[in-house]
Amino acid sequence: MRLPPVPHTPVSEPVAPHRYSPSDRGSAPRDSYAVLVVDDHEDNLFAMEQVLVPLGRPVLRATSGEQALRTVLRENVAVVLLDLLMPGLDGLGVLGYLRRLDQTRQLPVILITGVGRSDELAERAFRLGAAGFLIKPISPWSLCTHVEALAALYTQIREREAS
């Protein structure tokens, strides 16, 4: 199941991701903490990116679990939106890896699924440390609200750790 089409809203320029070296990690300005969107379907990535651009944070993309892990370790990411079902390393697998690494243990991850409601999957996700579990189709308002609240909290934590 795909996200519903997003109503067209004028956007001046797509938000380009900021690049920082690992030594900058944790000391970057608030608006440089990105949202990472992970999905193996390009149309889902595009739809979520369009919904998230108005938040003013860079939006990064990954099309696989492996690519998501590399991105999180190289970039300043405040929230990960992670598709549950992907070929290879799936969303639960990525979440498990993130929780085992010290530098990503507190990173908020919202799992997204199009398989419908599954209490068993939701329970597994929360036991692994997911910050949220959303079912497609997702309301753009709900997605933005979840992302901005978690990103603001995570950014505050990182800034306190850096000072």
DSSP file (Angstrom, degrees, kcal/mol; ACC not computed):
  #  RESIDUE AA STRUCTURE BP1 BP2  ACC     N-H-->O    O-->H-N    N-H-->O    O-->H-N    TCO  KAPPA ALPHA  PHI   PSI    X-CA   Y-CA   Z-CA
    1    1 A M              0   0    0      0, 0.0     2,-0.2     0, 0.0   135,-0.1   0.000 360.0 360.0 360.0 136.7    0.0    0.0    0.0
    2    2 A R        -     0   0    0      1,-0.1    42,-0.0   112,-0.1    41,-0.0  -0.637 360.0 -96.2-102.4 157.2    1.3    3.4   -1.0
    3    3 A L        -     0   0    0     -2,-0.2     3,-0.1   134,-0.1    -1,-0.1  -0.443  51.1-103.0 -65.1 146.6    0.9    6.8    0.7
    4    4 A P        -     0   0    0      0, 0.0    -1,-0.1     0, 0.0   134,-0.1  -0.326  49.7 -81.1 -68.0 157.5   -1.9    8.8   -0.8
    5    5 A P        -     0   0    0      0, 0.0     3,-0.0     0, 0.0    42,-0.0  -0.298  46.6-126.3 -58.6 143.1   -1.0   11.6   -3.1
    6    6 A V        -     0   0    0     -3,-0.1     3,-0.1     1,-0.1    42,-0.0  -0.789  25.5-108.8 -93.7 131.3    0.0   14.7   -1.3
    7    7 A P        -     0   0    0      0, 0.0     2,-0.3     0, 0.0    -1,-0.1  -0.328  44.0-102.5 -56.9 139.3   -1.8   17.9   -2.3
    8    8 A H        +     0   0    0     -3,-0.0    42,-0.0     3,-0.0     0, 0.0  -0.484  44.2 177.5 -70.3 124.6    0.5   20.2   -4.2
    9    9 A T        -     0   0    0     -2,-0.3     2,-0.1    -3,-0.1    -3,-0.0  -0.996  37.5-104.7-124.8 135.2    1.9   23.0   -2.1
   10   10 A P        -     0   0    0      0, 0.0     2,-0.4     0, 0.0    -2,-0.0  -0.341  37.7-173.6 -62.4 132.6    4.4   25.4   -3.7
   11   11 A V        -     0   0    0      1,-0.2    39,-0.0    -2,-0.1    42,-0.0  -0.997  18.0-150.4-127.9 127.1    7.9   24.8   -2.4
   12   12 A S  S    S-     0   0    0     -2,-0.4    -1,-0.2     1,-0.2     0, 0.0   0.956  76.2 -10.1 -65.8 -51.7   10.6   27.2   -3.4
   13   13 A E  S    S-     0   0    0      3,-0.0    -1,-0.2     0, 0.0     2,-0.1  -0.996  74.8-104.8-146.8 142.0   13.6   24.8   -3.4
   14   14 A P        -     0   0    0      0, 0.0     2,-0.6     0, 0.0    36,-0.0  -0.418  45.7-107.7 -63.0 146.9   14.0   21.2   -2.2
   15   15 A V        -     0   0    0     42,-0.1    44,-0.6    -2,-0.1    42,-0.0  -0.678  33.5-146.4 -81.0 120.2   16.0   21.1    1.0
   16   16 A A        -     0   0    0     -2,-0.6     2,-0.1    42,-0.1    44,-0.1  -0.650  21.9-107.2 -87.2 142.7   19.4   19.7    0.3
   17   17 A P        -     0   0    0      0, 0.0     2,-0.3     0, 0.0    -1,-0.1  -0.419  29.5-127.7 -68.4 141.7   21.1   17.6    3.0
   18   18 A H        -     0   0    0     14,-0.2     2,-0.5    58,-0.1    58,-0.3  -0.660  18.6-141.1 -84.9 145.1   24.0   19.3    4.9
   19   19 A R        +     0   0    0     -2,-0.3     2,-0.3    56,-0.1    56,-0.1  -0.935  25.2 170.8-111.5 130.2   27.2   17.4    5.0
   20   20 A Y        -     0   0    0     -2,-0.5     5,-0.0    54,-0.3     8,-0.0  -0.960  33.2-114.1-133.7 151.8   29.3   17.3    8.2
   21   21 A S    >>  -     0   0    0     -2,-0.3     3,-1.9     1,-0.1     4,-0.5  -0.463  37.4-105.3 -78.7 160.2   32.3   15.4    9.2
   22   22 A P  G >4 S+     0   0    0      0, 0.0     3,-0.9     0, 0.0    -1,-0.1   0.786 120.4  64.1 -57.1 -26.5   32.0   12.9   12.1
   23   23 A S  G 34 S+     0   0    0      1,-0.2     4,-0.0     3,-0.0    -3,-0.0   0.756  98.5  54.8 -69.7 -21.3   33.8   15.3   14.3
   24   24 A D  G X4 S+     0   0    0     -3,-1.9     3,-2.6     2,-0.1     4,-0.3   0.634  80.0 123.4 -80.8 -14.5   30.9   17.8   13.9
   25   25 A R  T << S+     0   0    0     -3,-0.9    51,-0.0    -4,-0.5    50,-0.0  -0.203  78.7  13.3 -54.8 128.4   28.4   15.2   15.1
   26   26 A G  T 3  S+     0   0    0      3,-0.1   136,-0.3     1,-0.0    -1,-0.3   0.250 118.1  70.9  91.1 -13.9   26.4   16.5   18.0
   27   27 A S    <   +     0   0    0     -3,-2.6    -2,-0.2   134,-0.1     3,-0.1   0.250  68.7 118.1-117.8  12.4   27.5   20.1   17.6
   28   28 A A  S    S-     0   0    0     -4,-0.3     5,-0.1     1,-0.1    -8,-0.0  -0.394  74.0 -91.6 -77.7 155.0   25.6   21.0   14.4
   29   29 A P    >   -     0   0    0      0, 0.0     3,-2.0     0, 0.0     4,-0.4  -0.273  40.9-106.2 -63.0 155.1   23.0   23.7   14.4
   30   30 A R  G >  S+     0   0    0      1,-0.3     3,-1.5     2,-0.2    -2,-0.1   0.864 117.3  53.0 -50.9 -46.6   19.4   22.7   15.0
   31   31 A D  G 3  S+     0   0    0      1,-0.3    -1,-0.3    26,-0.1    -3,-0.0   0.528  97.9  67.4 -74.8  -2.6   18.2   23.0   11.4
   32   32 A S  G <  S+     0   0    0     -3,-2.0     2,-0.6    25,-0.1    -1,-0.3   0.557  72.7 101.5 -91.8  -7.8   21.0   20.7   10.2
   33   33 A Y    <   -     0   0    0     -3,-1.5    44,-0.2    -4,-0.4     2,-0.1  -0.681  68.5-149.3 -76.8 119.5   19.6   17.7   11.9
   34   34 A A  E     -a   77   0A   0     42,-3.2    44,-3.5    -2,-0.6    45,-1.1  -0.345  14.0-126.2 -91.4 165.7   18.0   15.7    9.1
   35   35 A V  E     -ab  79  59A   0     23,-2.6    25,-2.9    42,-0.2     2,-0.6  -0.961  25.1-148.9-105.1 127.5   15.0   13.4    8.8
   36   36 A L  E     -ab  80  60A   0     43,-2.8    45,-3.4    -2,-0.5     2,-0.5  -0.884   8.3-163.1-101.3 123.6   16.0   10.1    7.2
   37   37 A V  E     -ab  81  61A   0     23,-2.8    25,-2.0    -2,-0.6     2,-0.5  -0.927   6.3-168.8-107.7 124.6   13.2    8.5    5.1
   38   38 A V  E     +ab  82  62A   0     43,-3.1    45,-2.2    -2,-0.5     2,-0.3  -0.957  25.1 131.9-121.3 118.8   13.8    4.8    4.3
   39   39 A D        -     0   0    0     23,-2.1    23,-0.1    -2,-0.5    47,-0.1  -0.962  50.8-137.4-160.3 146.0   11.7    2.9    1.8
   40   40 A D  S    S+     0   0    0     -2,-0.3     2,-0.5    45,-0.3    23,-0.1   0.429  87.3  79.8 -87.8   2.3   12.3    0.7   -1.1
   41   41 A H    >>  -     0   0    0      1,-0.1     4,-1.9     2,-0.0     3,-0.5  -0.948  68.7-152.2-113.4 120.3    9.7    2.4   -3.3
   42   42 A E  H 3> S+     0   0    0     -2,-0.5     4,-2.6     1,-0.2     5,-0.2   0.851  95.0  56.8 -57.9 -39.0   10.7    5.7   -4.9
   43   43 A D  H 3> S+     0   0    0      1,-0.2     4,-2.2     2,-0.2    -1,-0.2   0.866 106.9  49.2 -65.8 -34.6    7.1    7.0   -4.9
   44   44 A N  H <> S+     0   0    0     -3,-0.5     4,-2.5     2,-0.2     5,-0.2   0.900 110.8  50.5 -68.1 -40.3    6.8    6.6   -1.1
   45   45 A L  H  X S+     0   0    0     -4,-1.9     4,-2.6     1,-0.2    -2,-0.2   0.937 112.1  47.4 -60.6 -46.6   10.1    8.4   -0.6
   46   46 A F  H  X S+     0   0    0     -4,-2.6     4,-2.4     2,-0.2    -2,-0.2   0.925 111.9  49.4 -61.5 -45.8    8.9   11.2   -2.8
   47   47 A A  H  X S+     0   0    0     -4,-2.2     4,-1.7     1,-0.2    -1,-0.2   0.929 114.3  44.0 -62.2 -46.1    5.6   11.5   -1.1
   48   48 A M  H  X S+     0   0    0     -4,-2.5     4,-2.0     1,-0.2    -1,-0.2   0.898 112.0  53.6 -67.4 -38.8    7.0   11.6    2.4
   49   49 A E  H  X S+     0   0    0     -4,-2.6     4,-2.0    -5,-0.2    -1,-0.2   0.922 108.1  50.1 -60.0 -44.3    9.8   14.0    1.4
   50   50 A Q  H  < S+     0   0    0     -4,-2.4    -1,-0.2     1,-0.2    -2,-0.2   0.865 111.3  48.9 -63.6 -36.4    7.2   16.4    0.0
   51   51 A V  H  < S+     0   0    0     -4,-1.7    -1,-0.2    -5,-0.2    -2,-0.2   0.866 115.9  43.8 -68.6 -36.0    5.2   16.2    3.2
   52   52 A L  H >< S+     0   0    0     -4,-2.0     3,-2.2     1,-0.2     5,-0.5   0.713  88.9  84.1 -86.9 -22.5    8.3   16.8    5.4
   53   53 A V  G >< S+     0   0    0     -4,-2.0     3,-2.1     1,-0.3    -1,-0.2   0.861  82.5  62.3 -52.3 -42.2   10.0   19.7    3.4
   54   54 A P  G 3  S+     0   0    0      0, 0.0    -1,-0.3     0, 0.0    -2,-0.1   0.688  87.1  74.4 -61.3 -15.0    7.9   22.4    5.1
   55   55 A L  G <  S-     0   0    0     -3,-2.2    -2,-0.2     2,-0.1    -3,-0.1   0.721 103.8-128.2 -68.8 -18.6    9.4   21.4    8.5
   56   56 A G    <   +     0   0    0     -3,-2.1    -3,-0.1    -4,-0.3    -1,-0.1   0.594  67.9 119.9  83.9  10.2   12.6   23.1    7.4
   57   57 A R  S    S-     0   0    0     -5,-0.5    -1,-0.3    -4,-0.1   -23,-0.1  -0.808  73.7 -98.2-103.9 148.6   14.9   20.2    8.1
   58   58 A P        -     0   0    0      0, 0.0   -23,-2.6     0, 0.0     2,-0.5  -0.378  35.7-145.4 -58.8 143.8   17.0   18.4    5.6
   59   59 A V  E     -b   35   0A   0    -44,-0.6     2,-0.3   -25,-0.2   -23,-0.2  -0.968  15.4-168.4-116.7 117.7   15.3   15.3    4.3
   60   60 A L  E     -b   36   0A   0    -25,-2.9   -23,-2.8    -2,-0.5     2,-0.3  -0.729   7.6-146.0-102.7 154.5   17.6   12.4    3.4
   61   61 A R  E     +b   37   0A   0     -2,-0.3     2,-0.3   -25,-0.2   -23,-0.2  -0.908  15.9 179.0-122.0 148.2   16.6    9.2    1.5
   62   62 A A  E     -b   38   0A   0    -25,-2.0   -23,-2.1    -2,-0.3     3,-0.0  -0.982  14.3-163.3-142.7 140.3   17.7    5.6    1.7
   63   63 A T  S    S+     0   0    0     -2,-0.3     2,-0.3   -25,-0.2   -25,-0.1   0.334  74.6  32.3-105.8   5.7   16.3    2.8   -0.4
   64   64 A S  S  > S-     0   0    0      1,-0.1     4,-2.0    22,-0.1     5,-0.1  -0.980  79.9-111.6-153.4 162.7   17.5   -0.1    1.7
   65   65 A G  H  > S+     0   0    0     24,-0.6     4,-2.1    22,-0.4     5,-0.2   0.893 117.8  52.1 -62.7 -40.3   18.2   -1.0    5.3
   66   66 A E  H  > S+     0   0    0      1,-0.2     4,-2.0     2,-0.2    -1,-0.2   0.918 109.8  48.1 -63.4 -44.3   21.9   -1.2    4.7
   67   67 A Q  H  > S+     0   0    0      1,-0.2     4,-2.3     2,-0.2    -1,-0.2   0.868 108.7  55.6 -64.6 -36.3   21.9    2.3    3.1
   68   68 A A  H  X S+     0   0    0     -4,-2.0     4,-2.6     2,-0.2    -2,-0.2   0.924 106.6  49.6 -61.6 -45.3   19.9    3.6    6.0
   69   69 A L  H  X S+     0   0    0     -4,-2.1     4,-1.8     1,-0.2    -2,-0.2   0.923 111.1  48.9 -61.9 -44.0   22.6    2.4    8.5
   70   70 A R  H  X S+     0   0    0     -4,-2.0     4,-1.1     1,-0.2    -1,-0.2   0.918 112.1  49.5 -60.8 -43.0   25.4    4.0    6.5
   71   71 A T  H >X S+     0   0    0     -4,-2.3     4,-2.3     1,-0.2     3,-0.6   0.921 108.6  51.5 -64.1 -44.9   23.5    7.3    6.3
   72   72 A V  H 3< S+     0   0    0     -4,-2.6     5,-0.3     1,-0.2    -1,-0.2   0.864 111.2  48.5 -61.3 -35.7   22.7    7.4   10.1
   73   73 A L  H 3< S+     0   0    0     -4,-1.8    -1,-0.2    -5,-0.2    -2,-0.2   0.700 119.0  38.4 -78.2 -18.5   26.4    6.8   10.9
   74   74 A R  H << S+     0   0    0     -4,-1.1   -54,-0.3    -3,-0.6     2,-0.2   0.674 113.2  50.8-104.2 -21.4   27.6    9.5    8.5
   75   75 A E  S  < S-     0   0    0     -4,-2.3     2,-1.1    -5,-0.2   -56,-0.1  -0.713  85.7-103.1-118.8 164.1   25.0   12.3    8.9
   76   76 A N        +     0   0    0    -58,-0.3   -42,-3.2   -44,-0.2     2,-0.4  -0.784  49.7 178.1 -84.7 101.2   23.3   14.3   11.6
   77   77 A V  E     +a   34   0A   0     -2,-1.1   -42,-0.2    -5,-0.3     3,-0.1  -0.913  22.3 179.8-112.2 132.4   20.0   12.5   11.7
   78   78 A A  E    S+     0   0A   0    -44,-3.5     2,-0.3    -2,-0.4   -43,-0.2   0.724  73.0  11.9-100.0 -28.3   17.3   13.5   14.2
   79   79 A V  E     -a   35   0A   0    -45,-1.1   -43,-2.8    28,-0.1     2,-0.5  -0.992  61.3-149.1-150.9 143.1   14.5   11.1   13.2
   80   80 A V  E     -ac  36 109A   0     28,-2.2    30,-3.2    -2,-0.3     2,-0.6  -0.975   2.9-160.6-115.9 127.0   14.3    8.0   11.0
   81   81 A L  E     -ac  37 110A   0    -45,-3.4   -43,-3.1    -2,-0.5     2,-0.5  -0.942  24.7-169.9-102.1 114.8   11.1    7.1    9.2
   82   82 A L  E     -ac  38 111A   0     28,-3.0    30,-2.9    -2,-0.6   -43,-0.2  -0.923  22.2-134.7-124.2 118.9   11.6    3.4    8.4
   83   83 A D  E     - c   0 112A   0    -45,-2.2     8,-0.2    -2,-0.5    30,-0.2  -0.460  15.6-146.3 -65.3 137.3    9.5    1.2    6.2
   84   84 A L  S    S+     0   0    0     28,-2.8     7,-2.2     1,-0.2     2,-0.7   0.935  82.1  51.3 -73.1 -47.8    8.9   -2.1    7.9
   85   85 A L        +     0   0    0     27,-0.3   -45,-0.3     5,-0.2    -1,-0.2  -0.832  68.5 139.8-102.7 110.9    8.9   -4.4    4.9
   86   86 A M        -     0   0    0     -2,-0.7   -22,-0.1     2,-0.2     2,-0.0  -0.975  55.1 -97.4-140.5 152.5   11.9   -4.1    2.6
   87   87 A P  S    S+     0   0    0      0, 0.0   -22,-0.4     0, 0.0     2,-0.4  -0.370  96.6   2.5 -65.6 152.8   14.0   -6.7    0.8
   88   88 A G  S    S+     0   0    0    -24,-0.1     2,-0.7   -23,-0.1    -2,-0.2  -0.578 134.0  22.8  74.5-127.3   17.2   -7.6    2.5
   89   89 A L  S    S-     0   0    0     -2,-0.4   -24,-0.6     4,-0.1   -23,-0.1  -0.651  85.2-155.7 -77.1 111.6   17.5   -5.9    5.9
   90   90 A D     >  -     0   0    0     -2,-0.7     4,-2.4   -25,-0.1     5,-0.2  -0.171  31.9 -89.1 -84.1 179.6   14.0   -5.0    6.9
   91   91 A G  H  > S+     0   0    0     -7,-2.2     4,-2.6     1,-0.2     5,-0.2   0.876 126.1  49.7 -59.2 -42.5   12.8   -2.3    9.3
   92   92 A L  H  > S+     0   0    0     -8,-0.5     4,-2.2     2,-0.2    -1,-0.2   0.878 110.8  51.5 -65.3 -36.4   12.9   -4.4   12.4
   93   93 A G  H  > S+     0   0    0      2,-0.2     4,-2.1     1,-0.2    -2,-0.2   0.918 110.8  47.4 -64.6 -44.0   16.5   -5.5   11.5
   94   94 A V  H  X S+     0   0    0     -4,-2.4     4,-2.6     2,-0.2    -2,-0.2   0.933 111.5  51.0 -62.0 -46.1   17.6   -1.9   11.0
   95   95 A L  H  X S+     0   0    0     -4,-2.6     4,-2.0     1,-0.2    -2,-0.2   0.904 108.0  53.1 -59.0 -42.5   16.0   -0.9   14.3
   96   96 A G  H  X S+     0   0    0     -4,-2.2     4,-1.0     1,-0.2    -1,-0.2   0.916 110.4  46.9 -58.8 -45.0   17.8   -3.8   16.1
   97   97 A Y  H >X S+     0   0    0     -4,-2.1     4,-0.9     1,-0.2     3,-0.7   0.928 110.4  52.7 -62.2 -45.3   21.2   -2.6   14.7
   98   98 A L  H >< S+     0   0    0     -4,-2.6     3,-0.5     1,-0.2     6,-0.3   0.869 107.9  51.2 -60.2 -37.2   20.5    1.0   15.7
   99   99 A R  H 3< S+     0   0    0     -4,-2.0    -1,-0.2     1,-0.2    -2,-0.2   0.716 105.7  55.7 -75.2 -19.9   19.7    0.0   19.3
  100  100 A R  H << S+     0   0    0     -4,-1.0     2,-0.4    -3,-0.7    -1,-0.2   0.664  93.3  81.1 -85.2 -16.3   22.9   -2.0   19.7
  101  101 A L  S XX S-     0   0    0     -4,-0.9     3,-1.1    -3,-0.5     4,-0.9  -0.776  74.1-142.0 -94.5 132.1   25.2    0.9   18.7
  102  102 A D  G >4 S+     0   0    0     -2,-0.4     3,-0.6     1,-0.2     4,-0.4   0.896 100.1  53.1 -56.1 -43.3   26.0    3.5   21.4
  103  103 A Q  G 34 S+     0   0    0      1,-0.2    -1,-0.2     2,-0.1    -4,-0.1   0.643 120.1  32.0 -73.4 -12.7   25.8    6.5   19.0
  104  104 A T  G X4 S+     0   0    0     -3,-1.1     3,-1.0    -6,-0.3    -1,-0.2   0.329  85.1 103.9-122.3   5.8   22.3    5.6   17.7
  105  105 A R  T << S+     0   0    0     -4,-0.9    -2,-0.1    -3,-0.6    -3,-0.1   0.845  90.2  37.8 -59.1 -36.3   20.7    4.0   20.7
  106  106 A Q  T 3  S+     0   0    0     -4,-0.4    -1,-0.3     2,-0.1    -2,-0.1   0.462  84.8 123.0 -96.1  -1.8   18.6    7.1   21.5
  107  107 A L    <   -     0   0    0     -3,-1.0     2,-0.2    -9,-0.2   -28,-0.1  -0.429  67.6-119.2 -64.2 123.8   17.8    8.0   17.9
  108  108 A P        -     0   0    0      0, 0.0   -28,-2.2     0, 0.0     2,-0.4  -0.466  32.4-171.5 -68.7 130.7   14.0    8.2   17.4
  109  109 A V  E     -c   80   0A   0     20,-0.3    22,-2.9    -2,-0.2    23,-1.1  -0.990  10.0-163.5-125.7 126.3   12.8    5.7   14.8
  110  110 A I  E     -cd  81 132A   0    -30,-3.2   -28,-3.0    -2,-0.4     2,-0.3  -0.948  14.5-147.4-108.2 117.9    9.2    5.6   13.5
  111  111 A L  E     -cd  82 133A   0     21,-2.4    23,-2.9    -2,-0.6     2,-0.4  -0.665  12.5-162.3 -84.7 139.9    8.3    2.4   11.8
  112  112 A I  E     +cd  83 134A   0    -30,-2.9   -28,-2.8    -2,-0.3     2,-0.4  -0.978   9.6 180.0-125.9 133.9    5.8    2.6    8.9
  113  113 A T  E     - d   0 135A   0     21,-2.3    23,-3.1    -2,-0.4     3,-0.2  -0.975  28.3-166.9-136.0 150.2    3.9   -0.2    7.4
  114  114 A G  S    S+     0   0    0     -2,-0.4     3,-0.1    21,-0.2    21,-0.1   0.251  73.6  91.8-110.9   8.9    1.4   -0.8    4.7
  115  115 A V  S    S-     0   0    0      1,-0.3    -1,-0.1  -114,-0.0     2,-0.1   0.390  94.5-115.2 -85.2   5.1    0.4   -4.3    5.8
  116  116 A G        -     0   0    0     20,-0.2    -1,-0.3    -3,-0.2     2,-0.2  -0.307  59.7 -20.2  88.8-178.2   -2.4   -3.0    8.0
  117  117 A R        +     0   0    0     -3,-0.1     2,-0.3    -2,-0.1    -3,-0.0  -0.450  60.4 169.4 -69.5 130.5   -2.8   -3.1   11.7
  118  118 A S     >  -     0   0    0     -2,-0.2     4,-2.5     1,-0.1     5,-0.2  -0.854  19.7-169.7-143.6 105.0   -0.8   -5.8   13.4
  119  119 A D  H  > S+     0   0    0     -2,-0.3     4,-2.6     1,-0.2     5,-0.2   0.860  91.1  56.1 -61.7 -34.7   -0.5   -5.8   17.1
  120  120 A E  H  > S+     0   0    0      2,-0.2     4,-2.3     1,-0.2    -1,-0.2   0.933 110.0  43.6 -64.3 -46.2    2.2   -8.4   17.0
  121  121 A L  H  > S+     0   0    0      2,-0.2     4,-2.6     1,-0.2    -2,-0.2   0.911 114.2  50.9 -65.2 -41.7    4.4   -6.3   14.7
  122  122 A A  H  X S+     0   0    0     -4,-2.5     4,-2.6     2,-0.2     5,-0.2   0.917 110.3  49.5 -61.8 -43.0    3.7   -3.1   16.7
  123  123 A E  H  X S+     0   0    0     -4,-2.6     4,-2.4     2,-0.2    -1,-0.2   0.925 111.3  48.8 -62.6 -44.5    4.7   -4.9   19.9
  124  124 A R  H  X S+     0   0    0     -4,-2.3     4,-1.6     2,-0.2    -2,-0.2   0.916 111.5  50.7 -60.4 -42.6    7.9   -6.2   18.4
  125  125 A A  H  X>S+     0   0    0     -4,-2.6     5,-2.4     1,-0.2     4,-0.6   0.931 112.4  45.0 -61.9 -46.7    8.7   -2.7   17.2
  126  126 A F  H ><5S+     0   0    0     -4,-2.6     3,-0.7     1,-0.2    -1,-0.2   0.857 109.4  55.6 -69.1 -33.6    8.2   -1.1   20.6
  127  127 A R  H 3<5S+     0   0    0     -4,-2.4    -1,-0.2     1,-0.2    -2,-0.2   0.839 106.8  51.5 -64.5 -32.0   10.1   -3.9   22.4
  128  128 A L  H 3<5S-     0   0    0     -4,-1.6    -1,-0.2    -5,-0.2    -2,-0.2   0.593 130.8 -96.1 -79.6 -10.8   13.1   -3.1   20.1
  129  129 A G  T <<5 +     0   0    0     -3,-0.7   -20,-0.3    -4,-0.6    -3,-0.2   0.674  60.9 167.7 107.0  20.7   12.8    0.6   21.0
  130  130 A A      < -     0   0    0     -5,-2.4    -1,-0.2     1,-0.1   -20,-0.2  -0.388  29.9-150.1 -64.4 143.7   10.7    2.2   18.2
  131  131 A A  S    S-     0   0    0    -22,-2.9     2,-0.3     1,-0.2   -21,-0.2   0.614  77.1  -0.9 -87.2 -14.9    9.4    5.7   19.0
  132  132 A G  E     -d  110   0A   0    -23,-1.1   -21,-2.4    -7,-0.1     2,-0.3  -0.985  52.6-149.2-167.3 163.0    6.3    5.2   16.9
  133  133 A F  E     -d  111   0A   0     -2,-0.3     2,-0.3   -23,-0.2   -21,-0.2  -0.890  23.1-175.3-144.5 107.2    4.5    2.8   14.6
  134  134 A L  E     -d  112   0A   0    -23,-2.9   -21,-2.3    -2,-0.3     2,-0.5  -0.826  14.3-145.1-112.1 145.6    2.4    4.3   11.8
  135  135 A I  E     -d  113   0A   0     -2,-0.3   -21,-0.2   -23,-0.2   -18,-0.1  -0.920  36.8 -84.9-112.0 130.2    0.1    2.5    9.4
  136  136 A K  S    S+     0   0    0    -23,-3.1   -20,-0.2    -2,-0.5     2,-0.1  -0.470 106.2  56.4 -72.2 146.1   -0.3    3.7    5.8
  137  137 A P  S    S-     0   0    0      0, 0.0     2,-0.4     0, 0.0    -2,-0.2   0.512  82.5-166.5 -74.5 145.6   -2.1    5.7    4.6
  138  138 A I        -     0   0    0     -2,-0.1    -2,-0.1    -4,-0.1     3,-0.0  -0.852  22.5-119.4-107.0 133.9   -0.6    8.3    6.9
  139  139 A S     >  -     0   0    0     -2,-0.4     4,-2.6     1,-0.2     5,-0.2  -0.543  18.9-137.0 -65.6 128.5   -2.1   11.7    7.5
  140  140 A P  H  > S+     0   0    0      0, 0.0     4,-2.5     0, 0.0     5,-0.2   0.893 105.6  52.1 -55.4 -40.0    0.5   14.4    6.4
  141  141 A W  H  > S+     0   0    0      2,-0.2     4,-2.5     1,-0.2     5,-0.2   0.932 110.2  47.7 -61.8 -45.4   -0.4   16.4    9.6
  142  142 A S  H  > S+     0   0    0      2,-0.2     4,-2.5     1,-0.2     5,-0.2   0.912 111.9  50.0 -62.7 -43.3    0.1   13.3   11.8
  143  143 A L  H  X S+     0   0    0     -4,-2.6     4,-2.6     1,-0.2     5,-0.2   0.943 113.3  45.3 -61.1 -48.8    3.4   12.5   10.1
  144  144 A C  H  X S+     0   0    0     -4,-2.5     4,-2.8    -5,-0.2     5,-0.3   0.891 112.3  51.8 -63.3 -40.1    4.8   16.1   10.5
  145  145 A T  H  X S+     0   0    0     -4,-2.5     4,-2.0    -5,-0.2     5,-0.2   0.936 112.5  44.9 -63.0 -47.1    3.6   16.3   14.1
  146  146 A H  H  X S+     0   0    0     -4,-2.5     4,-2.3    -5,-0.2     5,-0.2   0.945 116.3  46.4 -60.0 -49.3    5.3   13.1   15.1
  147  147 A V  H  X S+     0   0    0     -4,-2.6     4,-2.9    -5,-0.2     5,-0.2   0.932 113.2  46.9 -63.8 -47.9    8.5   13.9   13.2
  148  148 A E  H  X S+     0   0    0     -4,-2.8     4,-2.5    -5,-0.2     5,-0.2   0.906 112.6  49.2 -65.6 -40.5    8.8   17.5   14.5
  149  149 A A  H  X S+     0   0    0     -4,-2.0     4,-1.9    -5,-0.3    -1,-0.2   0.942 116.6  41.7 -62.6 -46.9    8.1   16.6   18.2
  150  150 A L  H  X S+     0   0    0     -4,-2.3     4,-2.6    -5,-0.2     5,-0.2   0.892 115.0  50.9 -68.9 -39.0   10.7   13.7   18.1
  151  151 A A  H  X S+     0   0    0     -4,-2.9     4,-2.7    -5,-0.2     5,-0.2   0.913 110.2  49.4 -64.8 -42.7   13.3   15.8   16.2
  152  152 A A  H  X S+     0   0    0     -4,-2.5     4,-2.1    -5,-0.2    -1,-0.2   0.921 113.3  46.5 -63.0 -43.7   13.0   18.7   18.5
  153  153 A L  H  X S+     0   0    0     -4,-1.9     4,-2.1    -5,-0.2    -2,-0.2   0.940 114.5  46.2 -63.4 -47.9   13.5   16.5   21.6
  154  154 A Y  H  X S+     0   0    0     -4,-2.6     4,-2.6     1,-0.2    -2,-0.2   0.900 111.3  52.5 -63.5 -41.0   16.4   14.6   20.1
  155  155 A T  H  X S+     0   0    0     -4,-2.7     4,-2.5     1,-0.2    -1,-0.2   0.906 108.4  50.6 -62.3 -42.0   18.1   17.8   19.0
  156  156 A Q  H  X S+     0   0    0     -4,-2.1     4,-2.3     2,-0.2    -1,-0.2   0.919 110.5  49.8 -60.8 -43.7   17.8   19.2   22.5
  157  157 A I  H  X S+     0   0    0     -4,-2.1     4,-2.3     1,-0.2    -2,-0.2   0.938 112.1  47.3 -60.3 -47.8   19.4   16.1   23.9
  158  158 A R  H  X S+     0   0    0     -4,-2.6     4,-1.9     1,-0.2    -2,-0.2   0.892 111.4  51.1 -63.1 -40.0   22.3   16.2   21.4
  159  159 A E  H  X S+     0   0    0     -4,-2.5     4,-1.2     2,-0.2    -1,-0.2   0.888 110.1  49.1 -66.7 -37.9   22.9   19.9   22.1
  160  160 A R  H  < S+     0   0    0     -4,-2.3     3,-0.4     1,-0.2    -1,-0.2   0.912 110.9  50.5 -64.7 -41.6   23.0   19.3   25.8
  161  161 A E  H  < S+     0   0    0     -4,-2.3    -2,-0.2     1,-0.2    -1,-0.2   0.858 109.4  52.0 -63.4 -34.9   25.4   16.5   25.3
  162  162 A A  H  <        0   0    0     -4,-1.9    -1,-0.2  -136,-0.3    -2,-0.2   0.748 360.0 360.0 -75.2 -24.3   27.6   18.7   23.1
  163  163 A S     <        0   0    0     -4,-1.2    -1,-0.2    -3,-0.4    -2,-0.2   0.471 360.0 360.0 -92.6 360.0   27.9   21.5   25.7
